[in-house]
Amino acid sequence: MMKPVLLSFFMAFVGGAVAQDRPNIVFIIADDMAWDDSGAYGNPEVPTPNIDQLAGQGMRFNQAFLTASSCSPSRSSIITGRYPHNTEAEELHWPLPAEQITFVEKLRNGGYWTAAAGKWHLGDAVRDRFDLVRETDTSGFQLPTGEAGQAGKFIETMEGEAQSGCTEWVPLLKERPKEKPFFLWLAALDPHRPYHENIISSPTDPAQVRLAPYHLDTPEVRRDYALYYDEIRRLDKYVGLVMKELSDQKIAENTLVLFISDNGRPFPRDKTSIYDSGIRTPFIVRWPKQVKPEQVTDSLVSAIDIAPTFLEIAGLTAGERFQGKSFVPVLKDPKASIREVIFAEQNWHDYEAHARAARDQRFKYIRNAYPDLPLTPSADGVRSPTFQSMIALHASGKLTPAQSVYFVQPRPMEELYDCEADPHEINNLVAEPAHQKTLAALRTALDAWEKDTKDYVPDLRTADEFDRRTGLPTPARVRPRLSKAEMVKKGLAAP
């Protein structure tokens, strides 16, 4: 039960509601979707009517950021409200240790029914934080699980649709116990690679895609983008189905829906990078009972702020272990500010990597600990038609400087960008006299964050698991991947 002081605070927040009227929470996570690839964020070439409606009925955050541009580290950070290097799961496929505290068990202990459906990328130790987990594996089969994550048999779902990771979202809503508030973790596989043709009835015209300036404008790249757009459009359909079910059950009014992505698009210089194309996320909150429609905010928020926010609106306390800050003030007033700087990190994701970033509302500072290594994208990005086309043209010297960035060795140890004037972060301002004060301020902020969170550069680098030109596995690739504790014990990772 909530303590009297917490109940009083909660009742004040929701205008005198009783405890049974605590909001339901639906958390929708896209898999590898760029922050601006939807109509709601200004790309009309990706028709997303349901995501757009979600934004129109609630609040769109323009300055929302992830703590990592890497799938499982980003999710582990979100569910614990901690920076990746504080979760003991900062590298891709490192499972979240059982010792970590998540906001989910706090909701569960506070009276919420908690369930997850779709992609599961958190390891086995925290499955029991949910009352129910229905995991969709990447081969397109549904793996139902029961109480405390007990595995059931494989059941094939609709052909093609299974790859979306979204087919169990609405069934989960239908099965929820009606006497409790609920929390749902709905995790898509869209728009993660690999891509397939004709997954929607009216595929995207490659001629209509909007290319980033650091990608080539060729038929191969346009087709790659078009297939990526198709997966976003399929995801949008499931967002609409969830909203319809909430409406049909007459619970949409007091259900908070938050839509985000776990990292940027799975293309070079996007996913796994800590440029905005990697760590900036769509971030839309719809909660008719408390958030007015058509709200837009430029307030900075971080993915680690999600956990304390969910707990606060449920009338629960987060505690000091959660490193984020509740953005409830922003939901009340879009001009409110909860932070001046966000921080992000890049760790091993298929390849050796270690970089850190500090970003305010305008400028981004990046510190590269491994400048000897090129800016190789994730392995699926390396294998993509987009990157393979770039490799071919790089050999003949036909790439622009912005397109050649993946092959530069060594890279600069420090980078500074004016994200307002240079949104694609092309022009490094580190040596510019006019920006030395900004550089010094962000250096200081990053230094303080590293000290406060006990961050460090490990002495032992984790080896590449894939070739940097072909994306094919190296002898270092072993599955299942060991946890951080196991890697340290075997001398394969730094403690």
N, C-alpha and C positions, 0 to 999 in steps of 0.2 A: 504493500500500500504506500501511496505517496504521503510524505510528512505533511502536516497541516500547512506549514509555510509554503511548501511547493504547490499544494493544491490551491492555496489562496492566490499565488502568483499566476498559476495556469488559468484560474477562473477569471482573473483580471484581464489576462491576455485575450481570452476568447469571449469576453463580455458577459461573464456570469454563467457560463455553461457548467453543467455538472460533470463529474469525472467520466461517466459513461459516454459523454459526447466528445471525448478526446478524438482528434483527427486521425483518420486512416492515412497511411503514407504509402505511396506507390513510387518506387524509384526505378526509372527506366534508363538503361545504359546501352548506348550504341557501341559497336566494336570497330574502332578505327575510322571514325567519321570526323572530318574537318569541321572546325567551329563555324565556318561560313558557307558550308555546302547545304543550304536549305533556303527556301523562300523567306523564312522568318529572319534570316541573317543576310539577305540581300542577293542571293543567287537564284534568279528566276528560272535558270536552266535546269534546276532540280525541283520538279513539282512535288511539294511536300504539304499538301493541304491540311493534313491533320496536325503536323508539327506547327504549321503556321497558325492554325486555330488555337492550339495550346498556348502559343505566345500571345495571341490576340485576347485571350480570356484571362491572362495572368501577367506575369512580369518576365521580361527578357533581360538577362544580364549580358552586357557587352564586354565586360572585363573579368571573365571567369577563367581560372587557370587550374591545371592539374599539377600535381607534384612530380609527375614523371610521365614521359611519353612512351610508356611501355606497358603492355596489357596487365599482367598479374601484379607488378609492383604498384601500378596506379590503383588497382582495385583493393589491394591490401592496405594501401594508404587511406583510401576512402573509408573502408569498413572499420579501421582502428582509429581514424582521426589523427594519424601520426605520419611524419615524413618517412619515405621509404627506408632510409638507412636506420631508422629507429624501429622498424617492424621486424627486422631479421629476415625480411623477404624482399630485399631491394633488387635482386637480380631476377630476370625472367625465369619462370617455372620454379623458383624457390617457394615451397609451401609455407603458408603462414603458421608459425609455431602455436601450439596449444596454449602457451603462456600468455599470448597476446589477448587483450581485452577488446571486444568489438562492441559497437553500439547496439548490435542486434540482440545479444543476450540481455542487455540492459532493458531494451524494449520488451523482450519476452518476460523477464522477471517483473516488469512493471505492468503486466497484464495484457500485452499485445500478442496476437497470433502472428508468427513470423514464418515466411516461406520464400523460397527462391525458385526461379524457373529459367531455363536457358543455359547460357554458357556458365560453367563453373571453373574458376581459375584461381582458387584460393587454397588448394590443398585439402587433405582429409581431416586435419585436426580441428577445423572450425565448422564442419558440417553440422555438428550437434548444437550449434548456436541457433539454428533454425528448427522450427517444428516440422518443417517439410522441405525437402530439396528435390526438385525434378531437373536433372541435368540432361542437356542435349549434347551429345558428343559430336565431334567435328566430322564424323563420317556420315552424318545425316540420320542417325537413329536416336530415338528417345529412350533415355535410361531413367525410368521412374525410381524414386527412392521414398521410403516411408519414414516413420518416426525416427528422429535422430540420424537420418541419412542412410538407412539400411537399403542396400541395393536390391532392385528387382530385376526382372528380365527385360531384354531389349524388345521394344515394340516399334516397328517401322511406322513412320508417320507419312503424311501426304508427300508424294514424290515432288522433289524440288523445294517445297515449302519447308521441309525438315531442316534444310541448310540455313534457314533464317534464324533458328534458335528461339523462335517466338511462338511456336504452335501451342505451348502449354500455358501461355499467359492468361488467356480468358478462362480456360478450364480451372485454373487455380483460383481465380476470382469467384467462380461459381461454387467451388467446394469449400470456401472459407467458412469457419464457424460464425454464425450470425450474431452471437452474443458478445463478441469481443471486438475491440478495434484491431486493425491488422496492419502489418508492414509487409510489403512485397518487394523483393529484389528481382527485377525483371531484366535479364541480361541477354541481349541479342548476339548473334554471330555476324549479322550484317553490320557494316559492309567490309568485313574481313576477307582477305583472299583465302582460297582461290576463287576466281570468278567463272561464271557459266553464262552462256547466251540464253536468251529467251526465258528468263525467269519471271518476267512480267509481260502482260499482253501487248503493250506498246513500248518496245525498247527505245532507249535514248538514241537520238540521232548524233553520231560522233561530231558532226559539223557544228552542233550547238553547245558543246562543252566549253567551259571557261578554264583555260589553262593557266597555271602559275608561270611566271616569267623564268623560273629556273628549270622548267621542263621544256622539252622539244615540242614543236608544233609539226607532228608527222601523223600519218594515218594510224600507225601502230599505237602511238601515245593517245590519240583521240579515242580510239576504240577502247583502250585500257580505261580511260576516264569514264567512257559511256557505260561500261559494265559496272564500274564502281557506283555511278549514279543510279543504275538500276537497282542495286542492293539497298541504297538509301530509300528509294521509292517503295521497295517491298517492305522495309522496316516501317515506313510511314503508315502503311496500311494497317499494321499491327498496333501502332499507337492509336489509330482511330478505333480499332476494335476494342481496345482496353477502355477508351473513353466512352464508347457506346455502352459497354457492359456496366460501367460505373453509373451511367445515367439510367440504364434499365433497372438497376438495383436501387435507384433513388438514393445513392450515397455520394454522388459527385460533389455536392455542395460542401461537405466537410471532409473531403479527401484531398490531401496535398499530393500533387504529382510533380516530381522533379525529373526532367529529361536532360541527360548529359551524354558525352562520349568519354571513353577511357583514354583515348589519345588521338593524334592526328591521322590523316588519311595514310594508307599504306603505300606511299610513294616516296621516292628519294627526297631528302631534306625535310620530310614531314614526320611521319612516325619514327620514333626513337630519338629525334632531335629535340633540343630545348629552345628552338626558335618558336615563335608564336604558332606556326603551322603545325607544330608538334604538341605543344602544351596548352594552347588556348582551346577552350571547349564551348560548344553550345550549352546553355544553362538556362532552362526555362522552368519557372515555378507557376503552377496553376493551383489556386486554393480559394475558390469563390467566397468562402465564409470569411476570409481574412484579407485576401489580396485583390485589389481592384483590377479590373481588366485594362488592357492596353497600357500597362506600365513598362517603362524602360529605365534601366539604371546603368550608370557607368562606374559604380562603386566596385572596387577590387574585392574579389572573393577567391578563395582557394578551395580545392577539393577537400582539404582537411577540415574545412569549416562545415561540411555537411553533417558529420556525426554530432557535434554539439548542437547544431540547429535542430536536427530531428529529435534529439533528446529533450531539448527545451520545449518544443511545441507539444511534446507528450507529457510535459509536467515533471520531467526527470532531470537529475543533475548529471553532468558529464564527468566531472572530477578532473584532477590535475593531469592525469595520464593522457588525456586528449589534448593535443597541441593546437587544435584549431580554435576559431572564434565563431560563435553563433552569428549568423547573418539575419536573425529575426529583426533587428533594427532596420535593416534595409527593406524587408518585406513590409514594414510599417511605413517607411519613408524612403523612396528610391534615391533620395539625395544624401541619406545617412552614409557614414563611412566607418568601416570596422578595421581597416588595415591600410597602411601606406605603401607596403611592399609585399609582393608574393615571392616565394622561393621555389625553385624546381631543381631536379637532379637527373642526370643521365648516368646509368650504370650499365653493366653487362646486359646486352640483349642480342644474342647470337654471336656478337663480336665484342672484343675488349673495348671498353669505353668508360670514361669518368669525367664528368663535367658538371658544373653548378651554375645556376643563374639567379639573379635578383632583378626584379622588374617592378617599376612603379607604374603610374598610369601612362607614362609617355616613353620612358627609356628602359632598355634591357641591357644588363651587364652579364657576360658569360665568361667563366674561367675554365679553361681546358687543362686538365691534369695530364692528358696523354696527347700532346700536340704532335707527336711523331706519327700518329695514326691518321689515315684519311677519314673523311666524313662518310663512311660506308653506311647505307641504309640497312634496315632489317633484312634478314635473309629472303623473306618473301618479296621484299622490295627489290633486292638484287636480282632475283629471278624474273621480275616483271618485264613485260615488253618495254616499258618506259626506260628502265635502267639499262637493259641490254642494248637498246637503241643508242643510249648515251655513250656506252662503252665503245660501240662501233664508230661513232662520229668523233669521239675524243682522240682515237688513234690517228684520225686524219686531220686533226686540228680545226674542226668545224663547229666547236661549241663556243658560246659566248662565255665571258668570265663568270657570270652567274650560274651557268650550266656546267662549268668546269670545276665548281667548288668541291665536288665529291672526290676529285683526284689530286687535290693539293696536298703536298707533303713537304715540309711540316706545315701544320696549320698554326694560326696565331694563338698564343697562350691566353690572350684576353680579347674580348670583342665587346663593342658598345654600339647600340643602335638606337636611333630615334624612330620608335615604332609608329609614331604619328605621321611623320614626313616620309618614312621609309618602311611601310608595313610588311614588306617581304624580307626585311633585314639583309639588305644587299651591301650597304655602304658602312664599313666598319669605321667608327669615329674615335677609336682609342687614341690615335695620335693627333687628333684635332685640338688645337689650343682652346678653342671656344667651348669645349665640352669637358675640360679637366675637372671642374668642380663637380659636375654630375658624376664623372667617373670615380672621383674620390669618395663621394657620398655612397654610391652603390657598392664600391669595394668595402667600405666600412660596414655597411649593412650586411653584406655577405659574410664578412669576417665574424661579425657578432652572431649571426645565425649559426655558422659552423661551430663556434664555441658553445653556444647555448644548447645545440642539439648533439654535441659531441661527434661531429662529422670529421672524417679524415680520409686521406688518400691511402688505400691499402698498399702494402709493400708487395704483395703477390697479386699479379694480374690473372684474371680468369681467361683461359685460352679461347681463341675463336673456335666455334663449332662448325663454321661453314667457310667455304672459300669466298673471298671478297669480290671475285669477278664472276664466278659461276653460280654462287649460292648453294653449291652442293656440299653435303656433309663432309667434315674432316674426321680423322680418327678420334678427335676429342669429344665427339658427340656420343653420349651414352644416355639411354632412357630406361627407367625413369630417372630424372635428374635428382641428385641428392639435395637435401636441405642444406642451409648454410652451416648448421652445426656439424653435419656429416662431412661437408666439404672441408671445414676447418680441421676436423679430427684426422682426415686423410692427408692433410697438408696441401689441399687443392685451392684453398681460399684463406685470406688473411683473417684473423680473429677480430 
